């Protein structure tokens, strides 16, 4: 999370970079269950994105359409 906050000034910039340079996250298991990771970002313009890691790879949910 801190890497993203330090590197990008907008959600759009983050999403474009992530598409070109995917970050892989190793799933963690505990008590037989595999955890999922979801990161939520919003910038000062109101743009937002959710990044979920499925099988260690990022899936980005980003849509600027309102309501």
C-alpha positions as CSV (number, residue, x, y, z in Angstrom):
1,X,0.0,0.0,0.0
2,X,2.7,2.5,1.0
3,X,4.5,1.9,-2.3
4,X,1.4,3.0,-4.3
5,X,0.9,6.0,-2.1
6,X,4.5,7.1,-2.4
7,X,4.7,6.6,-6.2
8,X,1.6,8.0,-7.7
9,X,-0.3,11.3,-7.6
10,X,-3.6,10.1,-9.1
11,X,-5.6,6.9,-9.3
12,X,-5.4,7.0,-13.1
13,X,-1.6,7.1,-13.0
14,X,-1.5,4.1,-10.6
15,X,-3.9,2.1,-12.7
16,X,-1.9,2.7,-15.9
17,X,1.3,1.8,-14.2
18,X,-0.1,-1.4,-12.7
19,X,-1.4,-2.5,-16.1
20,X,2.2,-2.2,-17.5
21,X,4.0,-3.5,-14.4
22,X,1.7,-5.9,-12.4
23,X,2.6,-6.4,-8.8
24,X,2.2,-10.0,-7.7
25,X,1.1,-10.9,-4.2
26,X,1.6,-14.3,-2.7
27,X,-1.6,-15.5,-1.1
28,X,-1.4,-16.2,2.7
29,X,-3.2,-19.2,4.2
30,X,-4.3,-19.7,7.8
31,X,-6.3,-22.4,9.2
32,X,-6.9,-23.9,5.8
33,X,-8.3,-20.7,4.3
34,X,-6.5,-18.5,1.7
35,X,-6.7,-14.8,2.3
36,X,-7.7,-12.3,-0.3
37,X,-6.3,-8.8,-0.5
38,X,-8.2,-5.7,-1.6
39,X,-6.7,-2.3,-1.8
40,X,-8.9,0.8,-2.2
41,X,-7.6,4.1,-3.6
42,X,-9.2,7.5,-4.1
43,X,-7.5,10.7,-5.2
44,X,-8.4,14.3,-4.7
45,X,-10.4,14.4,-8.0
46,X,-12.8,11.8,-6.7
47,X,-11.4,9.1,-9.0
48,X,-11.2,5.7,-7.3
49,X,-10.1,2.1,-7.9
50,X,-10.2,-1.2,-6.1
51,X,-7.4,-3.6,-6.6
52,X,-8.0,-7.2,-5.6
53,X,-5.5,-10.0,-5.9
54,X,-6.8,-13.2,-7.4
55,X,-4.3,-16.1,-7.5
56,X,-1.6,-13.6,-6.7
57,X,-2.3,-11.3,-9.6
58,X,-4.0,-7.9,-9.5
59,X,-7.5,-7.4,-10.9
60,X,-8.3,-3.7,-11.1
61,X,-11.9,-2.3,-10.8
62,X,-11.7,1.3,-12.1
63,X,-14.5,3.2,-13.7
64,X,-14.9,7.0,-13.7
65,X,-18.6,7.0,-14.6
66,X,-20.6,8.5,-11.8
67,X,-23.8,7.2,-10.2
